[in-house]
């Protein structure tokens, strides 16, 4: 397997969070020494607090605070002993009261909701069970599931609240497992939408193996009898449902609650349930506050509080209904989500609202898709009706101004959230000012021959194997093929200013990409096993900059022009329209300098997230004309390696340089190429069709380096082809384009290293100083003198599902 630099999921998230942090949106710290619930002081600015989840304002209730003081005097600040040995009396008192809230069902209290999941899931779920995750289920649930994976539990994921997909999984996999657990939230924390709990109960009644594990943390206290929460109030307890909720939001304290449908389930967790038994319980002062809160929940006072909050919710809903703001959230809940679309729009709105004195949350990737960024705010009993009116008035005023600042319209946002009703006219306004189109000339073609090829070659032809001649070959090769993945649509874009000076030039191909293309080797092996029965599992139609067979800088962008960003936004608009027409799920911009901070910030603001690509391997400035001069250009260690592992083995082979291959050689080349595809998943793409090799043999500019093992070094004393490499004689770079090898001789005769070296040798023979050596096998190419250049791609996805499913598979692979 090729050694390669792969993308790290956390790096992708870190890039986006760091960007928001720099803009003063995330990782804020309060300034004041007091907290009233209604206001926050951040960076010297006092703001009305629409960003916390204490829905009933119980954290400031005098009875809870007084009970904290009482219990700290009675029991001190902690009870530092595992409950396996002894439980504190107040802990038991609290569980008894909570059990009353849930009509006598058994209840366990944990130090946090996260620790509840970590205790529950590995205890309840066996290696003979199947877990199906809703792809928006809270991260704390997913972390608990990772522990179940360690002992062999299979985990699947479905699209958010997609019951058809869920039932298909039950039918498909039901006979293979003892239990099937579906894990979801009751009230989702970002969009404030509700689990389809009636339908889920119907599935539980229909399928005996089907079990529910529901986290209703955001449904607790503000809803239902005794504040038992949205799920319990709606359906009660099913005998195959485990309900988890929290003390840390509407309830007003800290801690997690698990409600069990049976003594059997309760015992599984209570007897030895991970952190429930080995970590500290809730501290006595907070137990006192939790008991005081339970007493409120069991009294009529809870209904007064709920009605008080409901009045605010209804008032807010009424105000929002009088605006054109794209509200995504469910009006039942105190969680509100107003769509913003691209991150830069979200940044702009949040900053404007904070300047006006309103603290709200920015909902950002990975909690939501990058282009579904939004403004999330919550209502609590701390907030007054004038506060609510002030916020809605401020949003209604600043929202269109923020969109205008960023060159977007409300209809553009509605389109991203599939709110198809548009404002004013029946068609969406363009995302950029139409006047800009009058200042620039945008040329979009689907055939390279319709482009000024001389200009194209001057702008992009020197960057790799995608000058006009190479593109003609590719267009022929990837059209009219039998398999859908072998057909690409080509789209060329050139943008000039009014003086006919080019500012931007690039090309894209539309095709089917494997979503694990840049994933680690083991992840792709796992996924390829599933593709044996479902060839298009985890694949997406993608608009990709360049093509899957080229490398190099595929974008000419004149960044000395002060309006280059406006120009790129024109390209984005074109790509958005293309995406709608062809039904693509992703847009990928690729092969950028990973350390280009200006482009990184710009692309992230435009709604792309960064993914690390494999390094590109390049040799530049070669001037050697003999072996001694070549060896002298290497460092001492590599010099020895080349001398011992490459030059000494050169006599094994007959080397032939050919402009064309015979039909038999084409078939040999294709088989040798498939040898590599069968073993190397480091850059995982669909194999190229044999038709491409036929056209490659006829295409100008391409040549073939053929390595034949001499008879005296072959096991059967027969000469045989062991390697064929195709290379492109470009305008500046000699590019290694495609390679096939006989793996029987890779290690014994050094075929791979020899092929790479012969490419360098050929490049020098015909006068090249620069060689593109491809994206993988960094170590081997470094030995021959290549330098590694970190590269990045930027991706814009319509939703997160495939990305999160891929990350789940990646996490599972790491645990094996």
N, C-alpha and C positions, 0 to 999 in steps of 0.2 A: 504494500500500500504506500502511496506517495506521501511523503511528509509535507504538510501544507498548513498554512495559517488559516484558521476557520473563524467565522463570526462567533462572538460571544453575546448571548441574549442580554446579559446584564450590561454589557458595553453599550448596546443599542438604547436601553432604557436610560442609562446614565447620561448619555449625550443629550437626551431630551430634557431630563430633569435639571441638568446643569444649565442648559439654555434658559429654562424658566427661572432658575435661581438667579442667574445674572440679571434678569429683567425685574427682579424684586417681587416675584409672584409666589415662589415656594421657599420653604425652609426659613420662614420668618420667625422672629422672636418677639414676645411681648415685652414692653418697656416697664410697665407699672408694677408695683408691688402688691396690687390688689386686682381682683377679678369680680365683676358684678354679674357677669352673665350676659348683660345687654351690650356692653362695650368692650372693645379691645384697644390697647394702645400699642401701636407698632411704628417704630422709627419716628417717634415724636408725634404721630398722627393718631387722633382718637377716632375710632370707626365703630359704627353699629355692627354688631356681630351676627352675620348671617352665615356663619361657617362652621358652627359646632352642632353636636347631635344630642344635647341635653334637652330633648323635646318638651318635657314637662317642667323644666327648670327645678327639678328636685335636688340637684346638687347644691342649691342655695337655700333649700327649705330649712327653716329654723329647727324643726323636729329632728331632721337628720344630723344637723351640725351639733345640736345639743347631745344627741345620743353618742356621737363621736367622742365628745368631751367626757361623757359618763363612762364609756367603755375603756377609754385610755386610762382613766383613773382606776378602774376596776381590774383591767386585764393587761395593762401595759401596751407596748407598741407592736409586739409580735407574739405568736405562739409557734415557736420554732421546733416542730416535731412532725414527722410524717403521720398522716391519718391512719396508716397501716397499724401504727402503734396505739395512737389515741387521737380522737377528735375532740376539739374544744366544744364545750357545751353550747356557746353561742352559734357555732357552725351548724350543729344539729338543730337548734332552735330555728335558725333561718331556713333550713331545708324543710322543716315541718310546716312553716308558714307558706313557703313557696309551693309545697305540695297541695295546700289548701287552694291556692290560686288556680292550680291545675287539677282541681276536683279529685284529689286523692291519688293521682298518679305519682309514681316514685320519681324523686328529683335528686340530682347531685349538683353540688356547687363547686366550681373550680376557680382558681385564682384569676383566670381570664377566659374569654371565649376561645382564644387560640389554644390555650392549654386544654380546654375541654375537647376540642377536636383532636388534639394530639393524644389525649387519653382515650377518647371514644373509638375512633376509627380503627386503629390497629387491634383494639380489643373486640370489636364487634364484627369486623370483616375478616374472613378467613381466606387462605390461599386458594380455596375452591370456589370463592365468590367472584363476581364481576362488579366493578364499580363503573358507573357511567356518570361523568361530570357534565353539568351544564357549563358551557364555556365562559359564562359570566359569574359562576359561583365564586364566592369570596376566596381570596388567596389563602386565608387561614385554613379553610377546608382542604384546599389543594395540598397544603403542606402536610396536613394529617394523612392524606392519601399517599403521599410519598413514602411514609413509614409502612403503610400496608403493602406498597409495591416491593419493599425490601424482602418481604417473606413470600413473594411470588404472586400476589394478587394482580390480575389483569385489569387494566384501566382503559376505558374508552372515553371519548368526548363527543358531545353533540352540539349543534348550533343552539343558541340561546332560545329556550322554551319551545323548541321544535319537537312537538309531540309525535309527529309522523316519523321523524328520524329516530326518536326514542323507541317507539313501538317496533320499528324495523329492527333495531338492535336487540330488543327483547325476543322477537321471533327468531332472529338469525342465531343468537347465541344462548338462548334460554336453556337448551338441552345440555349445554356443556358445563353449566355452573350450578352450584347448590342454591345460591341466592344472587339476585341482581339488585344492586343498590344504586338508586338515582340520587345524586347529591346536588342540591340547589339552594338558593336563597328564597326566603318568603317575600321580603321586600328588598329589591336590589338597590345598592347604595349609590350608584351613579345616576341612572335614569329614573329611579324611584318607581319602577314598574313592578308588577306583582306576579308571583308564580301562578301559573294556571292550576291552582290546587285542586279544584273540583275534578278536572280532567285527570290529574295525577292520581287522585283517589280512585277514580273509575278504572284506571289501569291497574292499580293495586288489587281491586276487586276482581279484575279480569284474569290476572296472572298471579298464581299463588307464590311464585318465586320472587315477585317484584316487591322491593322494600324502598322506603323513602327515608332520606336523611336530610332534614331541612334546617337551615340556619335562618332564624327569623329575628336576628339581632335588631334590625331597623324597624321591625313591626311591634316591638315590645312596649308596653306601658301606655302609649298614646291611643291604643286601639283595643277594644274588646272588654268583655266582662273581667273585672279585677285587673285589667291591663295585661291580660295573658297574651295578647299579640294577635296579629292579623291571621296567622295560620290556625291557631287554636280556636279563635273565635269563629272562624269560617267553617272548619271541618271537625274540630275536636281532635281526639287522638285515634288514629287507626292502629290496629294491633300489629301492623308492620311498618310503623313510622316512628323514627326517633327525632325528637324536636330539640334543637339547640337554640338558645337565645342568650341575652346578655343583661348584666346589671349596669353596664358601662355607658348606656345611652339614655333612653328615656327614664330608666329606673333610678339613675342618679348616683350610682356608687362605682364600684369596679367589680369584675368577676363574671364568670360564665355560668349558665344554667343548662343542664341536660334533663329533659323530661322523657321518661322511658315508658313504653307501652306494656311492659311485663316485668315481673320479678327476675326472669331469666336474663333479659338484656341488662337490667340494672346490676345484677350480680357480676356479669362479665366485666363491667367497668369498675365497679366498686371494689372488687376483691384485689385486682392488681391492674389498675388502669394508668400506666405510664406516669406522667407528672402529677396526676391526682394522688398517687401514693408516695412518690419520692420527692416532690417539691413542696414548698411552703404553702399552707392554706392562706385564705384571705386574712389579713391582719385584724386583730380584735376591734380596733376603733372603726374600721370599715364594716365589720360584721354588725356592729351596733347601728351604723347608718343604714345598712341593708335591711336589718330587722325593722327599723323605723319606717323605711320605705315600703316594706311588705305590709305593715300595719295600715299604711295609707291605701295601698292597693286593695286591701280587703275591706276597706271602708267606703262609704259613699263619697268621700272626698275625691277619690280617683276620678269619678264621673264628672265632677265639677271641673277638675283640671283638664280632662279630655275635651269637655265642651268648650272650655276657654281656648284651647289650642285649635279646636275645630272651627271656632268663630274666626280665628286668624287665617286659617287655611281657606275658608270660604271667601273671606274678604280679599285675600291675595288672588284667588282664582277669578273673582269678579273683575279685579283691576287688570289682570293679564288678558282677560277676554276682550277688553276694550283696546288692546294693542295688536300690532301685527307681529309681535315677537314669536319666533318659532319655538313654542314650548313642547318639549318631548315627554315630560314626566306625567305620571298618573295623578289626577287632581285629588285623589283620596288621601295621598300621603303628604307629610310635611317636607318632602324632598322635592326640589324643583331643578329642572335642567332646561336651560335655554341654549339651543344649538348655535355654535359660532362657526363651525367648519374648520378652517385652517388654524393651526396654532397661533399664527401672527394676529389673527382677528381676536382670538381668545385673550392673548396678552394685552392687546389694545383695550378691549372692553374692561378687563379686570383692573388694569392700571387706571383707567378713567374713573371707575367706580370707587376704587380706593382713594383717589384724589378727592372724590366727592364725599368721602367719609363712610363708605360701605364696604365691609369685609365680606367677600364671597370666595368660593373655591373655584379654581380652574380644573376642570375635568380633562385629563391629558392621557395620552398613550403611556402605559399599556392598559389603563383602566377602560379607555375607549379607543376606537381606531383613530389614527392620527388626524384624518380629515373629518372626524366627528368630535373634535374638541368642543367643549361647551362651558357655559357658566353654570355651576352648581351652587345653589344656596338652600339653606334649611330654615324652617320656622321653629321657634321655641316660644314658650310662654314669657320669656324675657322680653321678646320683641313686642312693640306696640303697633297699633294700626297706623299711626302717623309714620313710624319707622318703615312699615311695609309700603305705604304710599310713596314715601320718599325714595325708596329703592326702585320701585317700579317706574316712577317718573324719571329717575336718573337713567335707568336702563333704556326706557323708551326714547329718551333724548340722545343718549350717547351711542346706542347700538348702531343706528344708521351712519353716524359720524365715523365710528370705528371701521365699519365696512367701507365707507368712502375712502378713508385713509389707506386702506389695504387693497383698494381696487376690486372690491367684491360687492354683491348685491344681496338683498334678503332672499330673492329667488334662488340664487346660487346656493345659499345655505339650505333652503328647503329641499332643493334637489339632492343634496348630500344626505339628508335625513329621510329621503323618500316621502316628503310632504308635498305631494305633487300639485296641490292647489297653489297657484301662483298669485302674485299680487298685481293689481291694476290690470295688466294685460294678460292674455292667455299664454304668452310665451315668456320664457326666462330672459332676463336681460343678460348681455354678455358680461363675463367676469372682469373684463378690462374696459376702460373707457373707449368707446368706438372711435373717438377722434385719433387715438393712437394708431389705428389701422391706416389712417390717412397720412401719417407721418412715416410709416415704414411699409415696405413691400414684402409680404409674406408669400413665398413660393412653396407649395406643397405638391410633390409629385410622387407617383408610385412606380416610376421607372427611371433608372439612372440616366437613360438616354434623353430624357426630357429636361435634364439639368444641364447647365453650362459645364460640361465636363472639364474643360480647361481650368475654369475657376475652382471647381470642386477639388481637382487634384492639387491646386496650389494651396488650398485651405486645409485639406484633410489627407491628401494622397501620400504625404510623407510620414504619416503617423503609424502606418501598419498596412495590413493586407486588405485595405478597403478603398483603394483608388478606383477610378471608374472601370478599369478593365476587370479587376477582381470582383467588383459588384455585379457586373454583367454575368460572370460565371455563377455567382451565388444565386442570382435571380432565376436562372435556368435550372439550377440544381434543386431548388426548394419550391418548385411549383409542379403541379400535375402529378403528385405522388399519391400512392394508395393510402398510406397512413396519415392521419391528421397532423401528427407531430412532425411530419416531414414536409409540411407545406407552410411557408412563411409569407406573410404579406410585407412588402417593403414600402417604407414611407420616408421620403427625403424632404428636408426642410432647409430652406435658405432664406434669411431675412436681411434685407438691405435697408439702408437709410435713404432719405430723399435724394442724396447725391450718388446713389447706386453703389455705395460702399458696403461690402458685406460686414455684418456685425455678428451673425450667428449662422452656423451650418452644422448639420448633423443628420444622421439617419436612424430609423428605428425599424425593427422587425416585430411583427405580431405573430406569436406562436404559442404552443403549449409548453410551459416550463414545468419541470419538477420542482416542487416547493422546497425540497431538501437539497437543491443544487449545491448550496454552499455549506451544508451541514457536515459534521464530523463523519468519518468513515462508518463507524458502528451504527449511527442513526440511519444512514442510507441503506446499509445492509438489512436492518430491521424492516424498513419501509419496502425495500425491493421484495422481501418475502411476501408481503401483502399484495404487491403488484403482480405476483404470479397468477392470482385469481382476478384481480381488478387492476388492469394495466394503467388506468388513469387515476388511481388513488393518490391523493395529495398532489394534484397537478392543477395548474391555473393557466388560463389564457392571459398572456402578459404582453404588454407593449414594452419591449426592451431596447434601450439605446444600443446601437451597434447590432451585433448578432451573436448567437451562441458559438460561432466558429471563429470570431475575430477577437483580437485584443489590441489595446492601445487607446489613445485618447480619441474618442469618437465624436467629440464636440469641439468645434471651433467657436470660440466666444471672445470677441474683442473687448476685454475688460478695461482697456484704456478709454473706451467710449463711455461717457458719463451716464448713458442711458442703457447700459447693458442689462440691468435688472428688468427694466420695462420690456426690453426685447425678449428676455427669457420668459417673462410672463405671457407674452404673445404665444410663444411656443407651448406653454402650459395650457393655454386656452385651446390651441389646436389639438393637443393630446387629449384634453378632456372631451372634446367633441368626437375624436377618434375612438376613445374608450366607450362612449355611449353607442356609437355605430357598430363597433365590433364586439361589444360585450366583454371587454377585458376586465379582469379582476384587479390587476396590478399594473403600475407603471414603474419601470426600473431605469434609473440613470446610473451609468456605471463607468468604472475605470478612472476615478478621480484620485488625485493625490490625497491620501488619508489625512494629511496634516494641513490641508488648505482650510484654515479657519473661516475665512470670509465666505467661501462657497458652502461650507458646512452650516453656518448660521443661516445663510440665505435659504438653502434647501429645507432646513428644518422649519423655518417660519412659513415656507410655502406648503407645508403639509407632508413632507417626506421624512422618513426616519433612516438613519444611517446604519448600514450593515458593512462590517469589515469583509473585504474580499481576500482571496489568496494573494500573496505577493506576486508582482510581475518580475520576471527575471530578464535582465537586459545586460548585454555587453556593449559598451560604447567606446569609441576611440581606439579600436584595434589598429595597430600599425605594424605588427610582426609579419615577417615574410618567410620565416623558417622555424623549425621546431625549437631551436635554441632560443630564438628571440621570443617565441611564445612562452616557453618555460620561464624565461626571465621575467615575464610580465606577471607571473603568479607569485604568491607568497611561498615560503619554504615548504610548509606542510602540504599545500596543494600541488606544488611542483613535484614532490615525491609521489603523491598519489597519481598524478597524471602520467608520470614516467613509468610507474610500476603497474597501474591498472588500465592504462589506455594505450600508450605508445608500444608497450611490450606485446600487447594483444593484437595490434593492428595487422600483423601478418596472418592472423586467422582468416582474414576476410578478403574477398575480391570486392572492390568498391567501384560502383558504376553510377555515373550521373546521366540521367535520361530526361529528355523533354516530354516523352510520351511513354505510356505503358501498353503492353500488348493486352488483349482481352484476358488471357490467362493470368498475367501479372496483376491486372486489376482485381480479379477474384482472389488472388493470393493476398494482395494488399488489404482487401476488405476483411478477409478472415484474420489476418494479423492485427488489424485495427480492432476487430471484435474481441480478440484476446485481451487487449488492454481494457476495453469497456467492461468485460466480464469480471475483471479483477480490481479495477480502480474506480471507486465511488467517491474519491476525494472532491472531484467536480462532477456532480452527477447530472448528466443530461441524457436524453434519448440518443441512441446510436444514429449516426448519419446514414442515409440510404446509399446503397451501392451505386445508384445512378449518379450521385455526387462525384464519385471517384472517376466515373466514365467522363463526365464533363471536365473534371480536374485535369485529366490526361490531355484534353484538347485545348485547355484554356491557356492563353498567352501569359507569360510571366511566371508560371509554375514549373517547377522541375522536381525530379525525384532522386533521392539518394538511396541506392539499393545496396544492401549488404548481403553478400552470398558467402556462406561458410565454405571454405575450401575443402575438397574431398578428404584430404589427409587429416583434417581436424574434425570430420563429421563421423558419427558413430557407424554409419553404414557406408562410409567411403563414397558418398554421393554429394555433389555440390547442391546446396539448397539455399533458398532465400530465407534469411532469418530476421530481416528488418527492412522496412521501406519507410522512408520519411519524405513527405512532400514539403517543399519550401517555396516561398514566394519572393521573387526578386522585385522588391519594392523600390520606391523612389529614393528612400533614405535607409531603410532597414531591410536586411535579409531576415525573413520571418519563417520560423519553424511552424508549419501550418497543421500538419496531421501526421501521426506516427502509428505504425503497426509493428508488432514484434512477436517472435516465437519465444515463448517463455521457457521453453526447454533449455535455452542457451543464454538467457539473460544473466544468470549468476555464474554459470560455468565459464562463459566466454566473454562476459562483459559487454553484451550486445547493446544495452541502453547507453552506456557511457560512450561506446565507440560511435554510435549513431550521432549523439550530440557533438562529439568532437569532429566527426566528418562534416557536419553542417558548418561548424566554425571554419574548418579548413577550406571548404568550398567557398564560403563567404569571402575569405581573404583572397582566394584564387581569382575571383571576379571583381575584386576591388572594394568590397564592403568593409566599413569600419564599425558598423552597428548591427547587432543581431537581437531580435526578439526571440527568446527561448521558451516562452510559454509560462503558464501559471502554476504548475505543480513541480514537485521534486526539487525544492529549494536547495537541499543539501548537495545533491549531485551536481546541480548547475553551478552552485557556488564553487565547487572544487575546480570547475573548468574556467572560472574567472568571472562568472555572472554576478552582478549586484542585485540585491532584492529591494524592490520599491513597494512600500505598503500602499494598497489601493482600497478604495471604498466605493460602494454603490449606495444609492439613495432610492428608497422604495416608497411608493404611495399605494396603499391597499384599500379596497372598498370596505373590507371588514377584517376583523382580527382572527377569525375562526381558524383558518389553516395555519396561521402563524402560531397561535396558542396550542393547537393540536401538535404541531411540530415540536414546540418547546416541551410539551408533556412527554412526547416520545423520546426526546433528547434526554430529559431528566430520568426517565425510566431506563434508558440505555446506560447512563452513567452509574446507576445503582447496581446493574448486573455485574 
